[in-house]
Amino acid sequence: MKAICCVRKGIRLAMCGALALALLVSVLGGAPLGAAQPEQVIRYNLTTEPKTLDPTINGDLIAGYIINHCFEGLLRDRNGKLVPGIAESWDVSKDGKTYTFHLRDSKWSDGKPLTAKDFEYAWKRVLDPAVASAYASVSYFIKNGEARYNGEAKPEDIGVTAKDDRTLVVELENPTPFFLQLVAFMAYMPVRSDIVEKAPEKWALSAATYVGNGPYVMKEYGAAGLVMEKNPNYWDVASVKLPRIESSFINEASTELAAFENGDLNILENFPTAEMPRMSKTKGFVAYPQITTYFYTVNTERKPLNDVRVRKALALAVDRKALVEKVLQGVDIPAINVVAQGLLDSAGKDFSKTAGNFGMDPAGNARPDEARKLLAEAGYPDGKGFPELTLLYNTSESHKQQAEAVQEMWRRELGISVKLMNQEWQVFLESRGSGNYDLARGHWWGDYADPMTFLDLFTSKASSNWPRWKNAEYDKLIEQSMLLSGKERDDAMYKANAVFMNDMPIVPLFYPTDDFVIPENMKGVERTLWSVFYFGNTTIE
């Protein structure tokens, strides 16, 4: 990252000059020489270059981290709690279907005024089928949102209206108790029409045209990494403490660890699994709980994976306890549901724990006898005649180790052969999204604190339905739950969850924690509910 290194060198030279001046003053004036202040720069690795930084189009959390610093929605997520963002206040109608947001006076990073029209443009752009937003489905709660995305409504039919420059009125299809959480999410952040329309596919790939409205502004962006600096035009710039953030794109965990130990990074996120026992004892080690599920997605359109007995056999043959304890060597939890733990129903019960185990051992042990029986019923006793499948994962040492472990479990317990294939992140996303795979690594971070953030991923029309699984009953239950509240809504979601898990279009693996080493002199680090950092309130002592 030549540009970043040059800037660092300049900073260090400036610091040396400041120290020399301080020493001269000390000698001449007899004052004691004070200790140099630590450099107020975060250096954090993002592992890979994002495909896009466009808030409307983006579908991954690597870009989400950058978007969360360079843009701001009507509300902002601060450590999982909602605080006012561009909206100073809001009103909700008695029926819970109309929200009126009152916007504060704010600007874009280039100094131009931000208005309610910018939000109207951005939200309608998310629902434009030609744009193909990865998160279009989170806007289906808006009146005529899904109809617009399916080509059954016009842009002017969408329930988003800029009443004036400072007032945005939003009509929903149904009361949505978590709607305010959504407006803090990246897909609901504003983008400016003149910037986007000038270069729809390129504006978010250059620091020169990446105009945002958040606490930070992009200063440098290249193949090796990027630099963000405090945005002087941010409405609350006086509260932004950290002046500069540098992010690199180091793919290999061992290389990231070396960079951290050499001082080139001051936060460590990705390190070889074998290093977990050592790193977990390091000062500053922290394991953040996540609303996340890791799984293998199963292409239900391919034989023999179109047979539910085969899918269940694959799921039951996995020893999740061994995967967590011996391979991951961390504090992750064996998963037996697609819905992550920590999300509550209307009665305050953990949805995932209440839903049941769907034939799997809650402790995570494999159930090989049941698995072999199902495989035999499907016509493959002891794995005989079973075709060789390929398990696809994106390039990562940890993903490789997990895949090798599960590959061996399937060989040992079922007698089947599974090849492993890795692809770089962007190629992998294309393969998985287009259904060009047998089995593939999958995971999902909850975007808001409700079980629906997982359940609506797998409706027939959802772009995130990687298993290419279709079930009319499931679709109907999800649709019904949108119209209900309280216990009735809970019942519909539990039934939908049971339909999905009993058909097993995924192989659940584990609920991860996010493991980091964050030096103890780094204060004020924050995380969103959707598991990305916010460093604006961070100081280095």
C-alpha positions in Angstrom: 0.0 0.0 0.0 2.5 2.6 -1.2 0.4 5.7 -0.7 -0.5 4.7 2.8 3.1 3.9 3.7 4.2 7.3 2.3 1.6 9.0 4.5 2.7 7.0 7.5 6.3 8.0 6.9 5.3 11.6 6.7 3.4 11.4 10.0 6.4 9.8 11.7 8.8 12.5 10.3 6.4 15.2 11.5 6.4 13.6 14.9 10.2 13.5 15.0 10.2 17.2 14.2 7.8 18.0 17.0 9.9 16.0 19.4 13.0 17.9 18.4 11.3 21.2 18.9 10.0 20.1 22.3 13.6 19.1 23.3 14.9 22.5 22.2 12.3 24.3 24.3 13.2 22.0 27.2 16.9 22.8 27.0 16.4 26.5 26.6 13.5 27.0 29.1 14.2 24.2 31.6 10.7 22.7 31.1 10.5 18.9 31.3 10.1 17.0 28.1 6.6 15.5 27.8 6.0 12.0 26.4 4.9 11.8 22.8 1.2 11.3 22.2 0.4 8.0 20.6 -0.6 8.2 16.9 -4.4 8.5 16.6 -4.7 6.1 13.7 -6.6 2.7 13.5 -5.0 0.2 11.1 -7.4 -2.6 10.5 -7.5 -5.5 7.9 -10.6 -6.1 5.8 -9.1 -9.3 4.3 -10.3 -8.6 0.7 -11.3 -5.8 -1.5 -15.1 -5.2 -1.6 -16.9 -5.8 -4.9 -18.8 -2.5 -4.4 -19.0 0.3 -1.8 -22.4 1.4 -3.0 -24.8 1.3 0.0 -27.7 0.5 -2.3 -26.1 -2.5 -4.1 -23.7 -4.0 -1.5 -24.5 -7.3 0.2 -21.4 -8.0 2.3 -20.1 -6.7 5.7 -16.6 -5.9 4.5 -18.0 -3.1 2.5 -20.6 -2.5 5.2 -17.8 -1.5 7.6 -16.7 1.2 5.2 -20.2 2.3 4.4 -21.0 2.6 8.1 -18.2 5.2 8.4 -18.8 7.1 5.2 -22.6 7.2 5.3 -25.3 7.7 7.8 -29.0 6.7 7.8 -31.9 8.4 9.6 -30.8 6.5 12.7 -27.4 5.2 13.7 -26.5 1.9 15.5 -24.2 2.5 18.3 -23.2 -0.7 20.1 -26.5 -2.2 19.2 -28.5 0.8 20.4 -30.4 3.2 18.1 -29.6 6.9 18.3 -30.7 9.7 16.1 -28.7 10.1 12.9 -29.9 12.4 10.1 -33.4 12.3 11.6 -33.7 14.5 14.6 -37.0 13.0 15.5 -39.9 10.9 14.1 -43.6 10.2 14.6 -45.4 7.0 14.2 -49.1 6.7 13.3 -51.5 4.9 15.7 -51.8 2.0 13.3 -48.0 1.6 13.2 -47.9 1.9 9.4 -46.8 5.5 8.7 -43.5 7.0 9.9 -42.7 10.7 9.5 -39.0 11.5 9.9 -37.9 15.1 10.6 -34.4 15.6 9.2 -31.7 17.8 10.8 -29.7 20.3 8.7 -26.8 18.3 7.3 -24.5 18.2 4.3 -22.8 15.7 2.0 -19.0 15.4 2.2 -18.6 17.8 -0.7 -20.5 20.5 1.1 -23.8 20.2 -0.7 -27.0 20.1 1.3 -28.6 16.7 2.1 -32.4 16.6 1.8 -35.2 14.2 2.2 -35.2 13.8 -1.6 -31.9 12.0 -1.3 -33.4 9.4 1.0 -36.4 9.0 -1.3 -34.1 8.5 -4.3 -31.9 6.0 -2.5 -34.8 3.9 -1.0 -36.6 3.7 -4.4 -33.3 2.8 -6.1 -32.9 -0.2 -3.7 -36.3 -1.4 -5.0 -35.5 -0.9 -8.7 -35.2 -4.4 -10.2 -32.7 -3.1 -12.8 -30.3 -2.1 -9.9 -30.4 -5.6 -8.4 -29.7 -4.6 -4.8 -28.4 -7.5 -2.7 -30.7 -6.3 0.2 -33.8 -5.3 -1.7 -35.8 -7.7 0.4 -35.2 -5.6 3.6 -37.3 -2.9 1.9 -40.2 -5.1 1.1 -41.8 -3.8 4.4 -42.4 -0.5 2.6 -45.7 -0.1 0.8 -45.5 -1.6 -2.7 -41.8 -2.3 -2.1 -42.0 -5.9 -3.2 -44.4 -5.2 -5.9 -42.0 -2.6 -7.4 -39.1 -5.0 -7.2 -41.2 -7.6 -9.0 -42.1 -5.2 -11.8 -45.7 -4.9 -10.6 -45.6 -1.3 -9.5 -44.1 2.0 -10.6 -41.5 4.0 -8.6 -44.2 6.6 -7.6 -46.3 3.8 -6.0 -43.6 3.1 -3.4 -44.6 4.4 0.0 -41.7 6.9 0.4 -42.3 10.6 -0.1 -40.1 13.7 0.6 -42.8 16.0 1.8 -40.2 18.8 1.8 -36.5 19.1 2.2 -36.6 18.1 5.9 -39.5 15.7 6.1 -39.7 12.1 4.9 -42.9 10.2 5.1 -42.8 6.4 4.9 -45.9 4.1 4.5 -45.5 0.4 5.3 -47.4 -2.5 4.1 -48.0 -3.7 7.7 -47.0 -2.7 11.2 -43.3 -3.6 11.4 -42.0 -3.5 15.0 -38.3 -3.5 13.9 -38.6 -0.9 11.2 -36.4 1.7 13.1 -33.6 -0.9 13.2 -33.9 -1.2 9.4 -33.5 2.6 8.8 -30.1 2.4 10.6 -28.9 -0.4 8.2 -26.7 0.3 5.2 -29.3 -0.4 2.5 -31.4 2.5 4.0 -28.5 5.0 3.8 -28.8 7.9 1.3 -27.0 8.2 -2.0 -27.0 11.3 -4.2 -28.7 11.1 -7.6 -26.3 13.4 -9.5 -23.2 11.4 -8.3 -24.8 8.0 -9.0 -26.4 8.7 -12.4 -23.1 10.1 -13.7 -21.3 6.8 -13.2 -23.6 4.1 -11.8 -21.0 1.4 -11.8 -17.9 3.4 -11.0 -18.8 6.2 -8.6 -18.3 4.0 -5.5 -14.9 2.7 -6.6 -13.0 5.9 -6.4 -12.2 8.2 -3.5 -12.6 11.2 -5.8 -16.3 10.3 -6.5 -17.2 8.5 -3.2 -19.4 11.3 -1.8 -21.1 10.3 1.5 -22.7 12.0 4.4 -21.1 10.1 7.3 -18.5 10.8 10.0 -15.6 9.9 7.6 -14.7 10.5 4.0 -12.6 8.4 1.7 -9.2 9.9 1.0 -7.4 7.0 -0.8 -8.5 3.7 -2.4 -6.4 1.2 -4.2 -5.9 -2.5 -4.6 -3.9 -2.8 -1.4 -6.3 -0.9 0.9 -7.9 2.4 1.7 -7.8 5.4 3.9 -10.7 7.3 5.6 -10.4 10.6 7.4 -12.7 12.7 9.5 -15.4 14.4 7.4 -15.3 18.1 8.1 -18.8 18.5 6.7 -20.4 15.8 9.0 -23.2 17.4 11.1 -21.7 16.1 14.3 -18.0 16.4 13.4 -17.2 17.8 16.9 -18.1 14.4 18.4 -15.8 12.4 16.0 -12.6 11.7 17.9 -10.5 9.5 15.7 -9.0 11.5 12.8 -7.8 8.7 10.5 -8.5 5.0 9.7 -6.4 2.9 7.4 -7.6 -0.5 6.1 -5.7 -3.1 4.2 -6.8 -6.1 2.2 -4.7 -9.0 3.5 -6.2 -12.4 2.6 -4.1 -14.8 4.6 -4.6 -15.1 8.4 -1.0 -15.9 9.0 0.1 -12.8 7.1 -2.4 -10.7 9.1 -1.0 -12.1 12.4 2.5 -11.2 11.3 1.4 -7.7 10.4 -0.2 -7.2 13.8 2.8 -8.5 15.7 5.1 -6.3 13.6 3.0 -3.2 14.4 1.6 -2.7 10.9 -1.9 -3.4 12.2 -3.2 -2.4 15.6 -6.3 -4.6 15.6 -6.2 -8.3 15.0 -9.2 -10.1 13.7 -8.1 -13.1 11.6 -5.4 -15.4 12.8 -4.7 -19.1 12.1 -7.0 -21.4 14.1 -3.9 -23.2 15.6 -3.1 -19.8 17.2 -6.4 -19.6 19.1 -5.0 -21.1 22.4 -2.2 -18.5 22.4 -4.2 -15.5 21.2 -7.1 -16.1 23.6 -4.6 -15.5 26.5 -3.3 -12.3 24.9 -4.1 -9.0 26.6 -6.9 -7.3 24.8 -8.5 -10.6 23.5 -12.2 -10.2 23.2 -14.9 -12.5 21.8 -17.9 -10.5 20.7 -21.2 -12.4 20.5 -22.8 -12.4 17.1 -26.3 -12.8 15.7 -24.8 -15.1 13.1 -25.1 -18.6 11.8 -22.4 -20.5 9.7 -23.7 -23.3 7.5 -23.2 -25.1 4.3 -25.8 -24.3 1.7 -27.1 -27.3 -0.3 -28.0 -26.8 -4.0 -31.5 -28.5 -3.9 -31.7 -28.4 -7.7 -28.9 -30.9 -8.2 -29.2 -34.7 -7.8 -28.9 -36.4 -5.3 -29.2 -33.2 -3.2 -32.8 -32.7 -4.3 -33.6 -35.7 -1.9 -34.4 -34.5 1.6 -33.1 -37.8 3.0 -29.6 -37.0 1.5 -29.7 -33.5 2.9 -30.6 -34.8 6.4 -27.9 -37.4 6.2 -25.3 -34.8 5.5 -26.5 -32.7 8.4 -26.7 -35.6 10.9 -23.2 -36.9 10.0 -21.5 -33.6 11.1 -19.9 -33.6 14.5 -20.4 -29.9 15.4 -18.9 -30.3 18.9 -15.7 -31.6 17.4 -15.7 -28.9 14.8 -16.0 -26.2 17.4 -13.6 -27.6 20.0 -10.9 -29.3 17.9 -10.9 -27.3 14.6 -12.0 -23.8 15.5 -10.6 -24.2 19.1 -12.7 -21.2 20.2 -15.8 -20.4 22.1 -18.2 -20.9 19.2 -21.5 -22.8 19.7 -22.7 -25.8 17.7 -25.6 -24.8 15.5 -28.8 -26.8 15.0 -30.9 -24.1 13.5 -30.6 -21.5 10.7 -31.8 -18.8 13.1 -29.0 -17.6 15.4 -29.3 -17.6 19.1 -30.0 -14.4 20.9 -33.1 -13.3 19.0 -36.3 -13.3 21.1 -40.0 -14.0 20.3 -42.7 -11.7 21.6 -42.7 -13.6 25.0 -39.0 -12.9 25.5 -37.9 -16.5 24.7 -34.8 -17.3 22.7 -36.4 -18.2 19.3 -33.6 -20.6 18.2 -33.5 -22.5 21.5 -37.3 -22.8 21.7 -37.7 -23.9 18.1 -36.4 -27.5 18.6 -33.4 -29.6 17.4 -34.8 -31.0 14.1 -33.2 -34.4 14.7 -29.8 -33.0 15.6 -28.1 -33.3 18.9 -28.3 -30.0 20.8 -24.8 -30.6 22.2 -23.5 -30.9 18.7 -22.5 -34.6 18.5 -23.1 -36.4 15.2 -25.8 -38.9 14.9 -24.2 -41.3 12.4 -26.6 -44.2 12.7 -29.6 -42.1 11.8 -27.5 -40.5 9.0 -26.5 -43.8 7.5 -30.1 -45.1 7.7 -31.4 -42.0 5.7 -28.7 -42.4 3.1 -29.5 -46.1 2.6 -33.2 -45.2 2.3 -32.2 -42.7 -0.5 -30.6 -45.6 -2.4 -27.0 -45.2 -1.2 -26.2 -47.9 1.5 -22.8 -47.2 3.0 -22.3 -44.5 0.3 -22.3 -47.0 -2.6 -23.2 -45.4 -5.9 -23.2 -41.9 -4.4 -21.7 -39.4 -6.9 -18.7 -37.3 -5.9 -19.8 -33.8 -4.8 -17.8 -30.6 -4.5 -17.8 -28.4 -1.5 -17.0 -24.8 -2.4 -15.6 -22.2 -0.1 -14.0 -18.8 -0.4 -10.2 -18.7 0.1 -9.3 -18.7 3.8 -7.2 -20.9 6.0 -10.0 -21.3 8.5 -12.6 -22.1 5.9 -10.2 -24.7 4.4 -9.7 -26.3 7.8 -13.5 -26.5 8.5 -14.1 -28.0 5.0 -11.4 -30.6 5.5 -12.9 -31.6 8.8 -16.4 -32.0 7.5 -15.1 -33.7 4.4 -13.5 -36.4 6.6 -16.7 -36.7 8.7 -18.8 -37.4 5.6 -16.2 -39.9 4.4 -16.0 -41.7 7.7 -19.7 -41.8 8.7 -21.3 -42.0 5.3 -18.7 -43.5 3.0 -19.0 -40.7 0.4 -16.4 -38.7 -1.4 -16.5 -34.9 -1.4 -14.0 -32.7 -3.3 -13.0 -29.3 -1.9 -12.7 -26.2 -4.1 -11.7 -22.7 -3.1 -12.4 -19.5 -5.0 -11.5 -15.9 -4.4 -14.3 -13.9 -2.7 -15.9 -12.2 -5.7 -15.7 -15.4 -7.9 -17.2 -17.4 -5.0 -20.1 -15.0 -4.6 -20.9 -15.3 -8.2 -20.7 -19.1 -8.2 -22.9 -19.4 -5.1 -25.4 -16.7 -6.2 -25.9 -18.3 -9.6 -26.2 -21.8 -8.3 -23.0 -23.0 -9.8 -22.1 -25.4 -7.0 -23.1 -28.6 -5.1 -22.4 -27.5 -1.5 -21.0 -24.1 -0.5 -20.0 -22.2 2.5 -22.7 -19.9 3.8 -23.2 -17.6 6.7 -25.6 -14.8 7.6 -25.3 -11.9 10.0 -28.6 -10.7 11.4 -29.4 -7.2 10.1 -31.9 -6.5 12.8 -32.9 -8.1 16.1 -35.8 -10.3 15.0 -35.9 -13.9 13.8 -37.3 -12.7 10.5 -33.8 -11.4 9.6 -33.0 -15.1 8.9 -36.3 -16.5 7.9 -37.0 -14.2 5.0 -33.7 -15.2 3.4 -35.2 -18.3 1.9 -38.5 -17.3 0.4 -38.8 -18.4 -3.2 -38.1 -14.9 -4.6 -35.3 -13.9 -2.2 -32.0 -13.2 -3.8 -30.3 -14.7 -0.8 -32.0 -18.1 -1.3 -28.7 -19.8 -2.2 -30.1 -23.3 -1.8 -32.5 -22.5 -4.6 -35.2 -24.0 -2.4 -38.9 -23.4 -3.0 -41.7 -24.2 -0.7 -45.2 -22.7 -1.1 -46.2 -23.4 2.5 -43.0 -21.6 3.8 -43.7 -18.6 1.5 -47.3 -18.4 2.8 -46.2 -18.6 6.5 -43.7 -15.8 6.0 -46.2 -13.7 4.2 -48.8 -14.3 7.0 -46.3 -13.4 9.7 -45.9 -10.0 8.1 -49.6 -9.3 8.8 -49.6 -10.5 12.4 -48.2 -9.5 15.8 -47.6 -11.0 19.2 -48.1 -14.7 19.7 -49.9 -15.2 16.3 -46.8 -13.8 14.6 -44.5 -16.0 16.7 -46.6 -19.1 15.8 -46.3 -18.4 12.1 -42.5 -17.9 12.3 -42.0 -21.1 14.4 -44.0 -23.0 11.8 -42.1 -21.6 8.9 -38.8 -22.3 10.7 -39.9 -26.0 11.2 -40.8 -26.3 7.5 -37.4 -25.1 6.5 -35.3 -27.1 9.0 -37.3 -30.3 8.5 -36.5 -30.0 4.7 -32.8 -29.2 5.6 -31.7 -27.1 2.6 -28.7 -26.1 4.7 -26.2 -28.0 6.9 -26.0 -25.9 10.1 -22.4 -25.7 11.5 -22.0 -23.2 14.4 -22.9 -19.9 15.9 -19.7 -17.9 15.9 -18.2 -15.4 18.2 -16.1 -12.6 16.6 -12.7 -13.0 18.1 -10.3 -10.0 18.2 -7.2 -8.7 19.9 -7.8 -5.0 20.6 -5.0 -3.3 22.6 -6.1 -2.1 26.0 -5.0 1.4 25.3 -7.7 1.6 22.5 -10.8 3.1 24.1 -14.3 3.6 22.8 -14.4 0.9 20.1 -18.0 0.3 19.1 -19.9 -2.4 17.1 -23.2 -2.4 15.3 -25.8 -5.1 15.8 -24.9 -6.3 12.3 -21.3 -6.9 13.4 -19.2 -4.1 11.9 -17.0 -1.7 13.8 -17.5 2.0 14.3 -14.2 3.8 15.3 -15.4 7.4 15.3 -15.6 7.4 19.1 -12.2 5.6 19.5 -9.1 7.1 21.1 -5.7 5.6 21.6 -4.1 6.4 25.0 
